[in-house]
Amino acid sequence: MPKTWEKEAAIFLKIAEIDVKKRVQMFQPHDFKKFPELTNEQLSLYGGVSPHEQHTSDFMGQCVKVMDGDTIKVQWSERNFPTKIRFANVAAAELGEGGEESKQWLTNRVLGKEVEIKINTENRTGKYGRLLGRVYQGGMDVGRESALYGHVEVIR
């Protein structure tokens, strides 16, 4: 049975190992072209050196492209390139697996229109580096609307 000090030493070493990983990460350059959206953790490391404004609160922009049934590109006035937005809490079928209908519906619904993006400040980015948000157009939550029409599934 380990003594109390041995347990405490093991916990300390585990914490120290995590801190080392963070310190190493601080000196690795971030690829802002490939991953323009920083995670909340990355904001503390790279936020000050980001070549473009980071989305940290809700914003308005024009939908300039529909990628699929749950991802769009929005042009924001603070950037010179569009931002990829992944709809929060919904998932559409992939293109080639029945997702063409949901993409077409979304294209008709938002392409070329002004949209409001409401981001979850606690979880701003998804696993592929896209900004996560609820998309509103004309006062309607487009993700929920798409779910009501059966184009996407609601996820939590």
N, C-alpha and C positions, 0 to 999 in steps of 0.2 A: 504494500500500500504506500503510494507516494506521500511524502510529507507535504505540509501546506506550502513551505517555501519552494518545493519542487514544482508544485502546481502553478504557483505564481510566476516562477521563472519560465515555465513552458508558455504561459499566456503572454508574458512580456516578449518572448522570442517570436511568437506568432505575430504580435502587433508590430514588432520591429521589422519583420519580413514584409508585411504589407506596406509599411512606410518606405522601405527600400524600393519596392516596386513603383510607388508613386514618385519618388525622387528620380528614378531612372526615366520614368515617363516624361518628367518635366524637361529633360534634355533631348528628347526625341522630337524632331520636327513634325508638325501636323500637316497633312496634305489637305489644304483648304479648298483646292479645286475639286478633288474627289469627294471630300466630306465637308461641305461648307457649314453644315449645322453642327454645333458643338453640343455634346451632352452636358448636363448640369455639372458633372465632375470636371469635364474638360474646360468649362467656362472659367473655373477658378485657375486653371493652368494656362490656358491660351487666350482667354477673353480679351486681354489687353493687347495682344499682338494680332488679333484677327484682322485680315485686310478688308473686311466688310462688316456691316452692322449685324449683330446677332438678334434673333427674334426672342425677346424675353417677356413680351406681353402681347395681348390681342392686337390685330392689325387688319387693315383693309387693303385690297388689291384687286387686280383684274385677272380672271382665269384666262391664261393664254394657251393652255394645252390640257387635254384629258389623256392621262397615261393608260388608265384602265378603269374599272368600276369603283375603285376606292382610292385613287391617287390622281392628283391634279398638279399643274404648275401654275403658280400665281406670281404675277409681277407686282412687286412692292416698290413704292417710291424711294425707299432708302437704299436700294440695291440696283446694280446695273445688269443683273441676271435674274431669271425667275427662280422661285423657291418651290421645291417639291413638297407637297403636303399630302400626307397619308391620313385618310379619314380615321379619327379615333373611334374605337368601340364598334366598328363594323368591318366585315370582310366580304369582298366580292370573289366570285369564281375567277380563276386565272384565265387569261386570254388563251384560246385553244382548248379550254375545258368548259366552255359555256359562258364565259365572261364577256363575250362580245355584246350581248344584249344590254348588260348593265353599263358597259362603257358607252354605248350609243345613247342610252337614256341620260346618263350623266353629261355627255357632250351636249345634248339638246337642252339640258337644264341649266348648265353654268358657263359653257364656253363663250368667251367674249363679254361676260357679265362681271359686274363688281361683286365681290364676295367678302365676307367678314370671316376671319380666322380667329377662333378662340382656342388658345393653347392651354394645356395643363402645365403650369409652371413647375410642378413636381416631376413630371415625366414628359419632357419636351420632344425627345427624339426616339424613334424606333430602332430596331436592330439593324436596319440598312441605312441609318443616318438621315432618314427623312424626318421632317418636322411633323409631329402628330398634332392634330387639331380637329375641332368641330367646325364644319364649314356651313356658313349661313348665307343665304341669298334671298333677298326680298323678305327678310324676317323669318324665313323657314330654315330649320335644321335639315340640310340636304341629306345627311347620312340617315337620319330617322325617316325622312320622306322616302328615300330609296329603299329602306327596310320595309316600310308599309306597302310599297309596290312589289316587294319580293325580289329586288335586284341584289340585295346584300343580306348577310346574316349578322345579327347583333352578337357581339362578343364582349366579354368583360376583361 
